[in-house]
Amino acid sequence: MDEATKTIRTEVNRGFFTTAAGRIGPAHRAGLERLMVVNPATRRSGFDALKTPAKSVTLGNFKQRLAHMLELDALGPASEALP
């Protein structure tokens, strides 16, 4: 990849990130910042928990996944951060 392509890609990505970050309100920003706090006992952050993959299909696992999705919804509407 040549330097011009790298420069253009960097500028386009910066524009996307700036637009998305600018659309996040103070309340949602605080929620996102809390995701970065690491629990000393588990050594995991809230962000780590977001990345938990779905388990096999059982009623109990479905209920856990539903609770997980509700936690994600509480972070705020993703559509507000999209260009």
Backbone atoms as SQL, in Angstrom:
CREATE TABLE atoms (id INTEGER PRIMARY KEY, chain TEXT, resi INTEGER, resn TEXT, atom TEXT, x REAL, y REAL, z REAL);
INSERT INTO atoms VALUES
  (1, 'A', 1, 'MET', 'N', 0.852, -1.171, 0.000),
  (2, 'A', 1, 'MET', 'CA', 0.000, 0.000, 0.000),
  (3, 'A', 1, 'MET', 'C', 0.903, 1.241, 0.000),
  (4, 'A', 2, 'ASP', 'N', 0.631, 2.173, -0.843),
  (5, 'A', 2, 'ASP', 'CA', 1.490, 3.343, -0.908),
  (6, 'A', 2, 'ASP', 'C', 1.080, 4.395, 0.123),
  (7, 'A', 3, 'GLU', 'N', 1.906, 5.402, 0.268),
  (8, 'A', 3, 'GLU', 'CA', 1.704, 6.426, 1.304),
  (9, 'A', 3, 'GLU', 'C', 0.407, 7.218, 1.099),
  (10, 'A', 4, 'ALA', 'N', 0.052, 7.511, -0.144),
  (11, 'A', 4, 'ALA', 'CA', -1.179, 8.264, -0.400),
  (12, 'A', 4, 'ALA', 'C', -2.400, 7.484, 0.074),
  (13, 'A', 5, 'THR', 'N', -2.408, 6.187, -0.178),
  (14, 'A', 5, 'THR', 'CA', -3.520, 5.340, 0.259),
  (15, 'A', 5, 'THR', 'C', -3.599, 5.308, 1.772),
  (16, 'A', 6, 'LYS', 'N', -2.463, 5.171, 2.443),
  (17, 'A', 6, 'LYS', 'CA', -2.439, 5.163, 3.909),
  (18, 'A', 6, 'LYS', 'C', -2.968, 6.474, 4.475),
  (19, 'A', 7, 'THR', 'N', -2.553, 7.571, 3.866),
  (20, 'A', 7, 'THR', 'CA', -2.974, 8.892, 4.330),
  (21, 'A', 7, 'THR', 'C', -4.481, 9.066, 4.181),
  (22, 'A', 8, 'ILE', 'N', -4.999, 8.682, 3.030),
  (23, 'A', 8, 'ILE', 'CA', -6.439, 8.810, 2.783),
  (24, 'A', 8, 'ILE', 'C', -7.227, 7.923, 3.748),
  (25, 'A', 9, 'ARG', 'N', -6.794, 6.681, 3.932),
  (26, 'A', 9, 'ARG', 'CA', -7.484, 5.769, 4.848),
  (27, 'A', 9, 'ARG', 'C', -7.477, 6.331, 6.274),
  (28, 'A', 10, 'THR', 'N', -6.357, 6.885, 6.692),
  (29, 'A', 10, 'THR', 'CA', -6.254, 7.472, 8.028),
  (30, 'A', 10, 'THR', 'C', -7.237, 8.621, 8.194),
  (31, 'A', 11, 'GLU', 'N', -7.317, 9.486, 7.206),
  (32, 'A', 11, 'GLU', 'CA', -8.231, 10.632, 7.280),
  (33, 'A', 11, 'GLU', 'C', -9.695, 10.191, 7.299),
  (34, 'A', 12, 'VAL', 'N', -10.041, 9.225, 6.468),
  (35, 'A', 12, 'VAL', 'CA', -11.429, 8.733, 6.429),
  (36, 'A', 12, 'VAL', 'C', -11.797, 8.090, 7.757),
  (37, 'A', 13, 'ASN', 'N', -10.919, 7.234, 8.287),
  (38, 'A', 13, 'ASN', 'CA', -11.198, 6.584, 9.571),
  (39, 'A', 13, 'ASN', 'C', -11.310, 7.603, 10.693),
  (40, 'A', 14, 'ARG', 'N', -10.433, 8.600, 10.699),
  (41, 'A', 14, 'ARG', 'CA', -10.495, 9.647, 11.719),
  (42, 'A', 14, 'ARG', 'C', -11.845, 10.360, 11.647),
  (43, 'A', 15, 'GLY', 'N', -12.328, 10.624, 10.444),
  (44, 'A', 15, 'GLY', 'CA', -13.633, 11.263, 10.288),
  (45, 'A', 15, 'GLY', 'C', -14.761, 10.414, 10.844),
  (46, 'A', 16, 'PHE', 'N', -14.736, 9.103, 10.576),
  (47, 'A', 16, 'PHE', 'CA', -15.758, 8.209, 11.114),
  (48, 'A', 16, 'PHE', 'C', -15.725, 8.197, 12.640),
  (49, 'A', 17, 'PHE', 'N', -14.529, 8.056, 13.203),
  (50, 'A', 17, 'PHE', 'CA', -14.403, 7.979, 14.658),
  (51, 'A', 17, 'PHE', 'C', -14.822, 9.286, 15.311),
  (52, 'A', 18, 'THR', 'N', -14.441, 10.406, 14.713),
  (53, 'A', 18, 'THR', 'CA', -14.813, 11.706, 15.262),
  (54, 'A', 18, 'THR', 'C', -16.325, 11.892, 15.232),
  (55, 'A', 19, 'THR', 'N', -16.955, 11.502, 14.133),
  (56, 'A', 19, 'THR', 'CA', -18.409, 11.606, 14.022),
  (57, 'A', 19, 'THR', 'C', -19.100, 10.739, 15.070),
  (58, 'A', 20, 'ALA', 'N', -18.659, 9.487, 15.198),
  (59, 'A', 20, 'ALA', 'CA', -19.274, 8.577, 16.170),
  (60, 'A', 20, 'ALA', 'C', -19.076, 9.088, 17.592),
  (61, 'A', 21, 'ALA', 'N', -17.873, 9.511, 17.929),
  (62, 'A', 21, 'ALA', 'CA', -17.589, 9.998, 19.281),
  (63, 'A', 21, 'ALA', 'C', -18.395, 11.253, 19.598),
  (64, 'A', 22, 'GLY', 'N', -18.593, 12.107, 18.611),
  (65, 'A', 22, 'GLY', 'CA', -19.350, 13.336, 18.815),
  (66, 'A', 22, 'GLY', 'C', -20.828, 13.105, 19.062),
  (67, 'A', 23, 'ARG', 'N', -21.326, 11.956, 18.683),
  (68, 'A', 23, 'ARG', 'CA', -22.745, 11.645, 18.862),
  (69, 'A', 23, 'ARG', 'C', -23.054, 10.987, 20.201),
  (70, 'A', 24, 'ILE', 'N', -22.032, 10.688, 20.971),
  (71, 'A', 24, 'ILE', 'CA', -22.231, 10.034, 22.264),
  (72, 'A', 24, 'ILE', 'C', -22.419, 11.114, 23.324),
  (73, 'A', 25, 'GLY', 'N', -23.565, 11.088, 23.986),
  (74, 'A', 25, 'GLY', 'CA', -23.864, 12.070, 25.023),
  (75, 'A', 25, 'GLY', 'C', -23.113, 11.778, 26.315),
  (76, 'A', 26, 'PRO', 'N', -23.125, 12.724, 27.256),
  (77, 'A', 26, 'PRO', 'CA', -22.389, 12.569, 28.512),
  (78, 'A', 26, 'PRO', 'C', -22.803, 11.331, 29.321),
  (79, 'A', 27, 'ALA', 'N', -24.091, 11.034, 29.381),
  (80, 'A', 27, 'ALA', 'CA', -24.556, 9.875, 30.158),
  (81, 'A', 27, 'ALA', 'C', -24.039, 8.581, 29.555),
  (82, 'A', 28, 'HIS', 'N', -24.125, 8.462, 28.243),
  (83, 'A', 28, 'HIS', 'CA', -23.642, 7.251, 27.585),
  (84, 'A', 28, 'HIS', 'C', -22.114, 7.162, 27.626),
  (85, 'A', 29, 'ARG', 'N', -21.458, 8.311, 27.559),
  (86, 'A', 29, 'ARG', 'CA', -19.994, 8.328, 27.637),
  (87, 'A', 29, 'ARG', 'C', -19.539, 7.792, 28.999),
  (88, 'A', 30, 'ALA', 'N', -20.242, 8.175, 30.061),
  (89, 'A', 30, 'ALA', 'CA', -19.905, 7.684, 31.405),
  (90, 'A', 30, 'ALA', 'C', -20.091, 6.167, 31.472),
  (91, 'A', 31, 'GLY', 'N', -21.154, 5.677, 30.844),
  (92, 'A', 31, 'GLY', 'CA', -21.381, 4.229, 30.817),
  (93, 'A', 31, 'GLY', 'C', -20.281, 3.497, 30.077),
  (94, 'A', 32, 'LEU', 'N', -19.831, 4.064, 28.982),
  (95, 'A', 32, 'LEU', 'CA', -18.741, 3.449, 28.220),
  (96, 'A', 32, 'LEU', 'C', -17.435, 3.470, 29.015),
  (97, 'A', 33, 'GLU', 'N', -17.211, 4.559, 29.738),
  (98, 'A', 33, 'GLU', 'CA', -15.992, 4.635, 30.551),
  (99, 'A', 33, 'GLU', 'C', -16.010, 3.601, 31.673),
  (100, 'A', 34, 'ARG', 'N', -17.197, 3.322, 32.223),
  (101, 'A', 34, 'ARG', 'CA', -17.301, 2.294, 33.269),
  (102, 'A', 34, 'ARG', 'C', -16.941, 0.916, 32.727),
  (103, 'A', 35, 'LEU', 'N', -17.122, 0.698, 31.446),
  (104, 'A', 35, 'LEU', 'CA', -16.767, -0.593, 30.859),
  (105, 'A', 35, 'LEU', 'C', -15.264, -0.865, 30.930),
  (106, 'A', 36, 'MET', 'N', -14.475, 0.179, 31.072),
  (107, 'A', 36, 'MET', 'CA', -13.020, 0.019, 31.097),
  (108, 'A', 36, 'MET', 'C', -12.475, -0.290, 32.495),
  (109, 'A', 37, 'VAL', 'N', -13.324, -0.187, 33.521),
  (110, 'A', 37, 'VAL', 'CA', -12.874, -0.448, 34.890),
  (111, 'A', 37, 'VAL', 'C', -12.679, -1.951, 35.081),
  (112, 'A', 38, 'VAL', 'N', -11.499, -2.330, 35.540),
  (113, 'A', 38, 'VAL', 'CA', -11.158, -3.742, 35.734),
  (114, 'A', 38, 'VAL', 'C', -11.454, -4.144, 37.178),
  (115, 'A', 39, 'ASN', 'N', -12.209, -5.226, 37.345),
  (116, 'A', 39, 'ASN', 'CA', -12.494, -5.789, 38.660),
  (117, 'A', 39, 'ASN', 'C', -11.220, -6.494, 39.133),
  (118, 'A', 40, 'PRO', 'N', -10.642, -6.067, 40.270),
  (119, 'A', 40, 'PRO', 'CA', -9.387, -6.683, 40.716),
  (120, 'A', 40, 'PRO', 'C', -9.527, -8.173, 41.047),
  (121, 'A', 41, 'ALA', 'N', -10.698, -8.594, 41.485),
  (122, 'A', 41, 'ALA', 'CA', -10.884, -10.005, 41.845),
  (123, 'A', 41, 'ALA', 'C', -10.896, -10.909, 40.613),
  (124, 'A', 42, 'THR', 'N', -11.598, -10.485, 39.576),
  (125, 'A', 42, 'THR', 'CA', -11.715, -11.315, 38.371),
  (126, 'A', 42, 'THR', 'C', -10.697, -10.937, 37.306),
  (127, 'A', 43, 'ARG', 'N', -10.100, -9.728, 37.455),
  (128, 'A', 43, 'ARG', 'CA', -9.174, -9.179, 36.467),
  (129, 'A', 43, 'ARG', 'C', -9.824, -9.044, 35.096),
  (130, 'A', 44, 'ARG', 'N', -11.128, -8.782, 35.105),
  (131, 'A', 44, 'ARG', 'CA', -11.870, -8.568, 33.855),
  (132, 'A', 44, 'ARG', 'C', -12.613, -7.249, 33.939),
  (133, 'A', 45, 'SER', 'N', -12.807, -6.632, 32.809),
  (134, 'A', 45, 'SER', 'CA', -13.556, -5.378, 32.745),
  (135, 'A', 45, 'SER', 'C', -14.958, -5.653, 32.222),
  (136, 'A', 46, 'GLY', 'N', -15.797, -4.645, 32.290),
  (137, 'A', 46, 'GLY', 'CA', -17.119, -4.757, 31.695),
  (138, 'A', 46, 'GLY', 'C', -17.030, -4.972, 30.192),
  (139, 'A', 47, 'PHE', 'N', -15.996, -4.404, 29.573),
  (140, 'A', 47, 'PHE', 'CA', -15.797, -4.600, 28.141),
  (141, 'A', 47, 'PHE', 'C', -15.539, -6.070, 27.831),
  (142, 'A', 48, 'ASP', 'N', -14.767, -6.738, 28.690),
  (143, 'A', 48, 'ASP', 'CA', -14.528, -8.175, 28.510),
  (144, 'A', 48, 'ASP', 'C', -15.855, -8.935, 28.517),
  (145, 'A', 49, 'ALA', 'N', -16.739, -8.554, 29.430),
  (146, 'A', 49, 'ALA', 'CA', -18.029, -9.240, 29.536),
  (147, 'A', 49, 'ALA', 'C', -18.869, -9.049, 28.275),
  (148, 'A', 50, 'LEU', 'N', -18.725, -7.910, 27.612),
  (149, 'A', 50, 'LEU', 'CA', -19.481, -7.674, 26.375),
  (150, 'A', 50, 'LEU', 'C', -19.110, -8.667, 25.285),
  (151, 'A', 51, 'LYS', 'N', -17.882, -9.135, 25.334),
  (152, 'A', 51, 'LYS', 'CA', -17.384, -10.011, 24.273),
  (153, 'A', 51, 'LYS', 'C', -17.674, -11.486, 24.527),
  (154, 'A', 52, 'THR', 'N', -18.429, -11.782, 25.572),
  (155, 'A', 52, 'THR', 'CA', -18.735, -13.174, 25.909),
  (156, 'A', 52, 'THR', 'C', -19.558, -13.807, 24.789),
  (157, 'A', 53, 'PRO', 'N', -19.089, -14.905, 24.198),
  (158, 'A', 53, 'PRO', 'CA', -19.845, -15.540, 23.112),
  (159, 'A', 53, 'PRO', 'C', -21.064, -16.306, 23.646),
  (160, 'A', 54, 'ALA', 'N', -22.013, -16.513, 22.769),
  (161, 'A', 54, 'ALA', 'CA', -23.208, -17.276, 23.129),
  (162, 'A', 54, 'ALA', 'C', -22.831, -18.733, 23.378),
  (163, 'A', 55, 'LYS', 'N', -23.550, -19.349, 24.318),
  (164, 'A', 55, 'LYS', 'CA', -23.313, -20.762, 24.632),
  (165, 'A', 55, 'LYS', 'C', -24.295, -21.622, 23.843),
  (166, 'A', 56, 'SER', 'N', -24.266, -22.920, 24.097),
  (167, 'A', 56, 'SER', 'CA', -25.187, -23.828, 23.408),
  (168, 'A', 56, 'SER', 'C', -26.633, -23.459, 23.733),
  (169, 'A', 57, 'VAL', 'N', -27.546, -23.876, 22.884),
  (170, 'A', 57, 'VAL', 'CA', -28.940, -23.484, 23.005),
  (171, 'A', 57, 'VAL', 'C', -29.657, -24.332, 24.059),
  (172, 'A', 58, 'THR', 'N', -29.885, -23.697, 25.202),
  (173, 'A', 58, 'THR', 'CA', -30.726, -24.272, 26.255),
  (174, 'A', 58, 'THR', 'C', -31.560, -23.126, 26.804),
  (175, 'A', 59, 'LEU', 'N', -32.601, -23.438, 27.537),
  (176, 'A', 59, 'LEU', 'CA', -33.449, -22.383, 28.080),
  (177, 'A', 59, 'LEU', 'C', -32.655, -21.502, 29.042),
  (178, 'A', 60, 'GLY', 'N', -31.837, -22.107, 29.903),
  (179, 'A', 60, 'GLY', 'CA', -31.033, -21.335, 30.845),
  (180, 'A', 60, 'GLY', 'C', -30.048, -20.423, 30.146),
  (181, 'A', 61, 'ASN', 'N', -29.371, -20.943, 29.127),
  (182, 'A', 61, 'ASN', 'CA', -28.417, -20.126, 28.372),
  (183, 'A', 61, 'ASN', 'C', -29.118, -19.025, 27.596),
  (184, 'A', 62, 'PHE', 'N', -30.320, -19.326, 27.102),
  (185, 'A', 62, 'PHE', 'CA', -31.097, -18.308, 26.395),
  (186, 'A', 62, 'PHE', 'C', -31.441, -17.159, 27.338),
  (187, 'A', 63, 'LYS', 'N', -31.847, -17.487, 28.559),
  (188, 'A', 63, 'LYS', 'CA', -32.181, -16.449, 29.539),
  (189, 'A', 63, 'LYS', 'C', -30.950, -15.616, 29.888),
  (190, 'A', 64, 'GLN', 'N', -29.790, -16.268, 30.015),
  (191, 'A', 64, 'GLN', 'CA', -28.558, -15.535, 30.285),
  (192, 'A', 64, 'GLN', 'C', -28.223, -14.593, 29.130),
  (193, 'A', 65, 'ARG', 'N', -28.404, -15.084, 27.915),
  (194, 'A', 65, 'ARG', 'CA', -28.093, -14.265, 26.737),
  (195, 'A', 65, 'ARG', 'C', -29.057, -13.091, 26.631),
  (196, 'A', 66, 'LEU', 'N', -30.310, -13.319, 26.966),
  (197, 'A', 66, 'LEU', 'CA', -31.300, -12.241, 26.948),
  (198, 'A', 66, 'LEU', 'C', -30.908, -11.167, 27.957),
  (199, 'A', 67, 'ALA', 'N', -30.489, -11.583, 29.159),
  (200, 'A', 67, 'ALA', 'CA', -30.037, -10.625, 30.166),
  (201, 'A', 67, 'ALA', 'C', -28.820, -9.855, 29.649),
  (202, 'A', 68, 'HIS', 'N', -27.925, -10.545, 28.973),
  (203, 'A', 68, 'HIS', 'CA', -26.733, -9.916, 28.382),
  (204, 'A', 68, 'HIS', 'C', -27.152, -8.858, 27.357),
  (205, 'A', 69, 'MET', 'N', -28.118, -9.185, 26.524),
  (206, 'A', 69, 'MET', 'CA', -28.583, -8.240, 25.506),
  (207, 'A', 69, 'MET', 'C', -29.233, -7.014, 26.148),
  (208, 'A', 70, 'LEU', 'N', -29.955, -7.214, 27.240),
  (209, 'A', 70, 'LEU', 'CA', -30.570, -6.085, 27.938),
  (210, 'A', 70, 'LEU', 'C', -29.502, -5.165, 28.531),
  (211, 'A', 71, 'GLU', 'N', -28.410, -5.743, 29.013),
  (212, 'A', 71, 'GLU', 'CA', -27.295, -4.932, 29.511),
  (213, 'A', 71, 'GLU', 'C', -26.691, -4.108, 28.374),
  (214, 'A', 72, 'LEU', 'N', -26.565, -4.721, 27.215),
  (215, 'A', 72, 'LEU', 'CA', -26.036, -3.984, 26.062),
  (216, 'A', 72, 'LEU', 'C', -26.973, -2.848, 25.667),
  (217, 'A', 73, 'ASP', 'N', -28.280, -3.113, 25.676),
  (218, 'A', 73, 'ASP', 'CA', -29.255, -2.080, 25.333),
  (219, 'A', 73, 'ASP', 'C', -29.184, -0.905, 26.303),
  (220, 'A', 74, 'ALA', 'N', -28.835, -1.186, 27.567),
  (221, 'A', 74, 'ALA', 'CA', -28.763, -0.130, 28.568),
  (222, 'A', 74, 'ALA', 'C', -27.630, 0.849, 28.293),
  (223, 'A', 75, 'LEU', 'N', -26.646, 0.438, 27.487),
  (224, 'A', 75, 'LEU', 'CA', -25.547, 1.340, 27.137),
  (225, 'A', 75, 'LEU', 'C', -26.019, 2.491, 26.257),
  (226, 'A', 76, 'GLY', 'N', -27.128, 2.302, 25.586),
  (227, 'A', 76, 'GLY', 'CA', -27.652, 3.339, 24.717),
  (228, 'A', 76, 'GLY', 'C', -27.807, 2.820, 23.297),
  (229, 'A', 77, 'PRO', 'N', -28.588, 3.520, 22.516),
  (230, 'A', 77, 'PRO', 'CA', -28.841, 3.089, 21.143),
  (231, 'A', 77, 'PRO', 'C', -27.603, 3.209, 20.258),
  (232, 'A', 78, 'ALA', 'N', -27.214, 2.115, 19.656),
  (233, 'A', 78, 'ALA', 'CA', -26.056, 2.132, 18.764),
  (234, 'A', 78, 'ALA', 'C', -26.314, 2.995, 17.547),
  (235, 'A', 79, 'SER', 'N', -27.560, 3.114, 17.153),
  (236, 'A', 79, 'SER', 'CA', -27.877, 3.888, 15.939),
  (237, 'A', 79, 'SER', 'C', -27.483, 5.349, 16.074),
  (238, 'A', 80, 'GLU', 'N', -27.407, 5.867, 17.296),
  (239, 'A', 80, 'GLU', 'CA', -27.011, 7.267, 17.481),
  (240, 'A', 80, 'GLU', 'C', -25.529, 7.480, 17.172),
  (241, 'A', 81, 'ALA', 'N', -24.727, 6.429, 17.298),
  (242, 'A', 81, 'ALA', 'CA', -23.292, 6.556, 17.081),
  (243, 'A', 81, 'ALA', 'C', -22.888, 6.274, 15.640),
  (244, 'A', 82, 'LEU', 'N', -23.826, 5.798, 14.846),
  (245, 'A', 82, 'LEU', 'CA', -23.502, 5.461, 13.462),
  (246, 'A', 82, 'LEU', 'C', -23.676, 6.657, 12.558),
  (247, 'A', 83, 'PRO', 'N', -22.802, 6.788, 11.563),
  (248, 'A', 83, 'PRO', 'CA', -22.934, 7.933, 10.627),
  (249, 'A', 83, 'PRO', 'C', -24.146, 7.786, 9.732);
